[in-house]
Amino acid sequence: MKLGRFLSTTVSRRSGGHLLAPHAGKPASAAGGSVIGESSSCSSSSSTGAVFSSLRSSSSRGVHTIASTCSASMSSPPPNNTRPTTAPSHPKTLSSKRTYMTHSHLPEEHRMVYEMCRKFADEELAPNAGGWDQRHEFPSEAVKQLSELGLMGINVSSEHGGSELDALSYAIAMEEISRGCASVGVIMSAHNSLYLWPIDKFGTEEQKAKYVEPYAQCLQEDGESLKVGCFGLSEPGNGSDAGAASTTATLSEDGTEYIINGTKAWITNAHESSAAVIFATTDKSLKHKGISAFIVPFDSPGFSLGAKEDKLGIRASSTSNLIFDDVRIPADHLLGEPGMGFKIAMQVLDGGRIGVAGQALGIASAAIDCAAKYALERKAFGKPISDLQSIQNKISAMAVARDSARLLTWRAAMMKDKGEKFTREAAMAKLAASEAATMCAHQSIQVLGGMGYVSDMPAERHYRDARITEIYEGTSEIQHLVIAGDILKEYKQS
């Protein structure tokens, strides 16, 4: 069944039944999440107006937002923890508390997102991921299907063409999509977290109409062309030092244009995008407070792309430089206020780390799937190697690392949905999930032995894909700095 028509076959029942059509998939608990604690009833409700037809219900409950039902944290903060909160713009939230420990505890709508994405990953992504990787081929048909499923505008408000689902839905979707293909996962993540979110959050209505609505829908009316966006922060000389931007944006004498010069490096989706959110220095004397954010359409004169990078992993996504040579953009393409760029970038990265954590979880899950299935089939010493204690220890360690990182990721997502400060939690999630992905992929190869080292099996691709999750959107070393800095700040204030 073509997944583009998946949602049109949904069944809506007024009394709270499943909205998805029955399919021969695994139960909600099949992703390996261990059942911890007890579930409780959920009575809060809030209609998001989501465009996911599969997540619409004619019941009075409407579509739940996770923020209306979630506890902000798996554990209570110290008594002196008075971390500031900010009210989210959408999804709309109600006050209630609940903690989710595994997929079977999730509200119905989130389980449906999980089941839909899992089915799509199993049927459309996993069988093709190896070929896309070997050919370095952008999976355009898969991205079209993501668009039809509403996943290329998953967090954007319905008013601006998106699905208006919450951060937990995004984290769940990212894990399952990336389990099928990590390259498709990063394409989806960069488009949603890094391009759409800052414009939807800080943009004017005019900017949203032009640079959010068609991109949230992604697949255009002709049924072929895609509107994909990207994000330009890193430069050849700055890396983790995001405040050292050498790209400049100078306001023209008549005040009608900004003239941009410089180069942005390591840009995901570069060759498929038609616009980017980029950061440039507008006042060098103010250092990081002199950085501003801009929306740059790729048809601007003076703009060009560098060659595609030949990468170790996530090879079905394009990565290259964005080159600005006296690129002139209208002054109204400034995103937010002058000097807000660094602040915008840091907020983007906070949310983006939830997406990368989801991607890493998907890679870890794929590695566990590969190792466990092989161990059950491969025989040595007259029995399946799954009977060997050393193999069981590896699979156990893999599952513990993955599930622990998943809980951290869901916690960060839930805190974002509640409008709470989640910088530390997002860093923890990204750090734990990326290191879990690398460990799981490494141990998967060990379980497979020689078969793990050849491309006949997906284990080596998982290993190559996992490595980048410890690097982009903040290296593991940067995550440790973010986490420790936030903890020490609390102790100083106590």
Solvent accessible surface area in square Angstrom, and as a share of the most:
residue,aa,sasa,rsa
1,M,119,0.53
2,K,90,0.38
3,L,0,0.00
4,G,23,0.22
5,R,136,0.50
6,F,8,0.03
7,L,17,0.09
8,S,91,0.59
9,T,59,0.34
10,T,35,0.21
11,V,76,0.43
12,S,68,0.44
13,R,125,0.45
14,R,184,0.67
15,S,108,0.70
16,G,33,0.31
17,G,10,0.09
18,H,86,0.38
19,L,5,0.03
20,L,14,0.07
21,A,27,0.21
22,P,130,0.82
23,H,60,0.27
24,A,115,0.89
25,G,43,0.42
26,K,105,0.44
27,P,95,0.60
28,A,17,0.13
29,S,51,0.33
30,A,35,0.27
31,A,10,0.08
32,G,39,0.37
33,G,10,0.10
34,S,56,0.36
35,V,98,0.56
36,I,80,0.40
37,G,54,0.52
38,E,165,0.74
39,S,64,0.41
40,S,65,0.42
41,S,110,0.71
42,C,43,0.26
43,S,109,0.71
44,S,18,0.11
45,S,36,0.23
46,S,17,0.11
47,S,76,0.49
48,T,7,0.04
49,G,40,0.39
50,A,1,0.01
51,V,62,0.36
52,F,1,0.01
53,S,48,0.31
54,S,1,0.01
55,L,2,0.01
56,R,122,0.45
57,S,20,0.13
58,S,61,0.39
59,S,20,0.13
60,S,120,0.77
61,R,72,0.26
62,G,10,0.10
63,V,6,0.03
64,H,7,0.03
65,T,1,0.00
66,I,0,0.00
67,A,2,0.01
68,S,0,0.00
69,T,1,0.00
70,C,0,0.00
71,S,23,0.15
72,A,18,0.14
73,S,27,0.17
74,M,56,0.25
75,S,73,0.47
76,S,103,0.66
77,P,80,0.50
78,P,68,0.43
79,P,141,0.89
80,N,75,0.38
81,N,31,0.16
82,T,121,0.70
83,R,45,0.16
84,P,94,0.59
85,T,87,0.51
86,T,103,0.60
87,A,94,0.73
88,P,47,0.30
89,S,87,0.56
90,H,46,0.21
91,P,10,0.06
92,K,127,0.54
93,T,51,0.30
94,L,92,0.46
95,S,117,0.76
96,S,38,0.25
97,K,160,0.68
98,R,31,0.11
99,T,41,0.24
100,Y,0,0.00
101,M,43,0.19
102,T,0,0.00
103,H,2,0.01
104,S,47,0.31
105,H,15,0.07
106,L,1,0.01
107,P,9,0.06
108,E,18,0.08
109,E,5,0.02
110,H,2,0.01
111,R,54,0.20
112,M,1,0.00
113,V,1,0.01
114,Y,0,0.00
115,E,28,0.13
116,M,2,0.01
117,C,0,0.00
118,R,16,0.06
119,K,30,0.13
120,F,0,0.00
121,A,0,0.00
122,D,63,0.33
123,E,79,0.35
124,E,40,0.18
125,L,0,0.00
126,A,50,0.38
127,P,90,0.57
128,N,64,0.33
129,A,1,0.01
130,G,25,0.24
131,G,22,0.21
132,W,22,0.08
133,D,6,0.03
134,Q,109,0.49
135,R,148,0.54
136,H,78,0.35
137,E,71,0.32
138,F,37,0.15
139,P,2,0.01
140,S,44,0.29
141,E,111,0.50
142,A,3,0.02
143,V,0,0.00
144,K,20,0.09
145,Q,21,0.09
146,L,0,0.00
147,S,14,0.09
148,E,72,0.32
149,L,1,0.00
150,G,13,0.13
151,L,0,0.00
152,M,0,0.00
153,G,1,0.01
154,I,0,0.00
155,N,31,0.16
156,V,5,0.03
157,S,12,0.08
158,S,38,0.25
159,E,131,0.59
160,H,12,0.05
161,G,19,0.19
162,G,1,0.01
163,S,0,0.00
164,E,8,0.04
165,L,6,0.03
166,D,3,0.02
167,A,8,0.06
168,L,0,0.00
169,S,3,0.02
170,Y,8,0.03
171,A,2,0.02
172,I,1,0.01
173,A,0,0.00
174,M,0,0.00
175,E,3,0.01
176,E,1,0.01
177,I,0,0.00
178,S,3,0.02
179,R,28,0.10
180,G,3,0.03
181,C,6,0.03
182,A,4,0.03
183,S,5,0.03
184,V,0,0.00
185,G,0,0.00
186,V,8,0.04
187,I,0,0.00
188,M,0,0.00
189,S,3,0.02
190,A,4,0.03
191,H,0,0.00
192,N,7,0.04
193,S,8,0.05
194,L,17,0.08
195,Y,0,0.00
196,L,1,0.00
197,W,55,0.19
198,P,0,0.00
199,I,0,0.00
200,D,16,0.08
201,K,91,0.39
202,F,37,0.15
203,G,13,0.13
204,T,72,0.42
205,E,101,0.45
206,E,130,0.58
207,Q,10,0.04
208,K,26,0.11
209,A,55,0.43
210,K,121,0.51
211,Y,9,0.04
212,V,0,0.00
213,E,54,0.24
214,P,31,0.20
215,Y,6,0.02
216,A,6,0.04
217,Q,97,0.43
218,C,0,0.00
219,L,36,0.18
220,Q,45,0.20
221,E,185,0.83
222,D,95,0.49
223,G,34,0.33
224,E,114,0.51
225,S,53,0.34
226,L,36,0.18
227,K,65,0.28
228,V,0,0.00
229,G,0,0.00
230,C,0,0.00
231,F,18,0.08
232,G,0,0.00
233,L,17,0.09
234,S,36,0.23
235,E,5,0.02
236,P,95,0.59
237,G,79,0.76
238,N,13,0.07
239,G,47,0.45
240,S,71,0.46
241,D,85,0.44
242,A,14,0.11
243,G,23,0.22
244,A,50,0.39
245,A,13,0.10
246,S,86,0.55
247,T,0,0.00
248,T,33,0.19
249,A,4,0.03
250,T,83,0.48
251,L,89,0.45
252,S,17,0.11
253,E,189,0.85
254,D,105,0.54
255,G,33,0.32
256,T,76,0.44
257,E,54,0.24
258,Y,18,0.07
259,I,30,0.15
260,I,0,0.00
261,N,53,0.27
262,G,25,0.24
263,T,39,0.23
264,K,0,0.00
265,A,4,0.03
266,W,165,0.58
267,I,4,0.02
268,T,21,0.12
269,N,0,0.00
270,A,0,0.00
271,H,63,0.28
272,E,42,0.19
273,S,13,0.09
274,S,39,0.25
275,A,0,0.00
276,A,0,0.00
277,V,0,0.00
278,I,0,0.00
279,F,1,0.00
280,A,0,0.00
281,T,11,0.06
282,T,47,0.28
283,D,57,0.30
284,K,150,0.64
285,S,95,0.61
286,L,97,0.48
287,K,155,0.66
288,H,76,0.34
289,K,133,0.56
290,G,1,0.01
291,I,4,0.02
292,S,0,0.00
293,A,0,0.00
294,F,0,0.00
295,I,0,0.00
296,V,0,0.00
297,P,23,0.14
298,F,30,0.12
299,D,127,0.66
300,S,10,0.07
301,P,110,0.69
302,G,39,0.37
303,F,28,0.11
304,S,52,0.33
305,L,60,0.30
306,G,15,0.14
307,A,88,0.68
308,K,116,0.49
309,E,64,0.29
310,D,124,0.64
311,K,42,0.18
312,L,109,0.54
313,G,5,0.05
314,I,6,0.03
315,R,56,0.20
316,A,2,0.02
317,S,4,0.03
318,S,9,0.06
319,T,8,0.05
320,S,0,0.00
321,N,42,0.21
322,L,0,0.00
323,I,61,0.31
324,F,6,0.03
325,D,90,0.47
326,D,83,0.43
327,V,0,0.00
328,R,118,0.43
329,I,1,0.00
330,P,64,0.40
331,A,29,0.22
332,D,102,0.53
333,H,16,0.07
334,L,28,0.14
335,L,0,0.00
336,G,22,0.21
337,E,109,0.49
338,P,82,0.52
339,G,25,0.24
340,M,46,0.21
341,G,0,0.00
342,F,54,0.23
343,K,117,0.49
344,I,0,0.00
345,A,0,0.00
346,M,64,0.29
347,Q,57,0.25
348,V,1,0.01
349,L,18,0.09
350,D,17,0.09
351,G,8,0.07
352,G,0,0.00
353,R,13,0.05
354,I,1,0.01
355,G,0,0.00
356,V,3,0.02
357,A,0,0.00
358,G,0,0.00
359,Q,1,0.00
360,A,0,0.00
361,L,1,0.01
362,G,0,0.00
363,I,2,0.01
364,A,0,0.00
365,S,5,0.03
366,A,10,0.08
367,A,0,0.00
368,I,18,0.09
369,D,45,0.23
370,C,13,0.07
371,A,0,0.00
372,A,29,0.23
373,K,119,0.51
374,Y,31,0.12
375,A,0,0.00
376,L,119,0.59
377,E,135,0.61
378,R,114,0.42
379,K,133,0.57
380,A,27,0.21
381,F,181,0.75
382,G,79,0.76
383,K,81,0.34
384,P,36,0.23
385,I,15,0.07
386,S,19,0.12
387,D,76,0.39
388,L,48,0.24
389,Q,136,0.60
390,S,68,0.44
391,I,18,0.09
392,Q,91,0.41
393,N,90,0.46
394,K,54,0.23
395,I,40,0.20
396,S,64,0.41
397,A,49,0.38
398,M,0,0.00
399,A,30,0.23
400,V,96,0.55
401,A,28,0.21
402,R,9,0.03
403,D,20,0.10
404,S,56,0.36
405,A,1,0.01
406,R,4,0.01
407,L,37,0.18
408,L,48,0.24
409,T,0,0.00
410,W,1,0.01
411,R,31,0.11
412,A,0,0.00
413,A,0,0.00
414,M,0,0.00
415,M,13,0.06
416,K,46,0.20
417,D,6,0.03
418,K,58,0.25
419,G,6,0.06
420,E,40,0.18
421,K,65,0.28
422,F,28,0.12
423,T,33,0.19
424,R,30,0.11
425,E,8,0.04
426,A,0,0.00
427,A,0,0.00
428,M,46,0.21
429,A,0,0.00
430,K,1,0.00
431,L,21,0.10
432,A,31,0.24
433,A,0,0.00
434,S,1,0.00
435,E,75,0.33
436,A,5,0.04
437,A,0,0.00
438,T,30,0.17
439,M,59,0.26
440,C,0,0.00
441,A,0,0.00
442,H,81,0.36
443,Q,38,0.17
444,S,0,0.00
445,I,30,0.15
446,Q,102,0.45
447,V,7,0.04
448,L,6,0.03
449,G,39,0.37
450,G,60,0.58
451,M,79,0.35
452,G,0,0.00
453,Y,179,0.68
454,V,62,0.36
455,S,69,0.45
456,D,113,0.58
457,M,49,0.22
458,P,44,0.27
459,A,0,0.00
460,E,33,0.15
461,R,26,0.09
462,H,14,0.06
463,Y,84,0.32
464,R,33,0.12
465,D,5,0.03
466,A,0,0.00
467,R,100,0.36
468,I,44,0.22
469,T,0,0.00
470,E,28,0.13
471,I,85,0.43
472,Y,41,0.15
473,E,29,0.13
474,G,18,0.17
475,T,34,0.20
476,S,10,0.07
477,E,119,0.53
478,I,44,0.22
479,Q,0,0.00
480,H,101,0.45
481,L,121,0.60
482,V,38,0.22
483,I,20,0.10
484,A,48,0.37
485,G,39,0.38
486,D,19,0.10
487,I,58,0.29
488,L,103,0.51
489,K,109,0.46
490,E,27,0.12
491,Y,159,0.61
492,K,172,0.73
493,Q,133,0.59
494,S,86,0.56
